[in-house]
């Protein structure tokens, strides 16, 4: 899909006389649009990730779907929205997790704590850099820089309890006072249910934190 999308956009970019690059509707493409087009053309997605463009004519708004195949979050599917502003690449995209998830670095409102989306962002970084950073959060959650402090504390003090909480959130149910929707109504596909008895209800509470603790 990305290759076809790139060809379509390239055709639009070459429509104006004299080789001037244009965006949707014949308007001259902005620096942000040109750069995001370059990023998309050079994407090297891992097999666990895919990108979706709700509007093929809009390069600046798209979704990333991450489906981890290992780690605590194996079997889940997590959707992130990307909003690229006109200040890109000098300013990072605004990224939000649209899927409610029990995670130290993602709060229940979908805010994401990833260093390259804030103080460590540099214009040389790309969408590909962000995608790999987000994927890594699911492989190695970081309790040292949390948005969800309660989840971070559980991860640090009791990894087995953290794993149970993640599994419960993925298959649907309460973790403390927070209810998580199931990723799959047929739980037989979830690896953590094969050969396992139902886990006891975890009563640890979850506190929402609206912003990162900057170090």
Secondary structure, DSSP 8 states (H G I E B T S, - for coil): -HHHHHHHHHHHHT-SGGG--B-GGG-B--HHHHHHHHHHHT----TTEEEE-SSTT-TTEEEEEE--SSSTTTT--EEEEEE--TTTTTS--EEEE-S---BTTB-TT-BB--GGGTTT--TT--HHHHHHHHHHHHHS--TTS-SSHHHHHHHHH-HHHHHHHHHHHHHSEEETTEEE--S-S-GGG-GGGTT--------------SS----
